[in-house]
Amino acid sequence: MEMVKSPEKFGFERDARTICCGGPGRYHYNLSIVCGDEAATTCEDPSIRLFWDGVHLTEAAYHYIAEDWLSAIVGSVSARASS
């Protein structure tokens, strides 16, 4: 939830509501144009966007979550192994 509230802390654009893939409309969101449609457009740099299509996160966001999750697991396993 912190990532949505303050995306800039995680290296993403400040406005998390603007999606990467969509159509004309506020926040690049348009219910009548979905990703994969001919009329759909994508942002220039998905690595700075939090959401891909308003529902799914971008690859960059998933990567950050996975890195954080894995480092927590490795830290937990290392702590148990050294005790």
PELINSUL-V157408 format. One record per run of one state. SS is the DSSP state (H for helix, E for strand, L for the rest). FROM is the first residue (numbers start at 0). TO is the last residue. If there is no record, write none. Layout:
ss = [SS/SS]
from = [FROM/FROM]
to = [TO/TO]
This chain:
ss = [L/H/L/H/L/E/L/H/L/E/L/H/L/E/L/E/L/H/L]
from = [0/1/5/6/10/20/22/25/28/40/42/45/48/50/51/56/57/58/82]
to = [0/4/5/9/19/21/24/27/39/41/44/47/49/50/55/56/57/81/82]
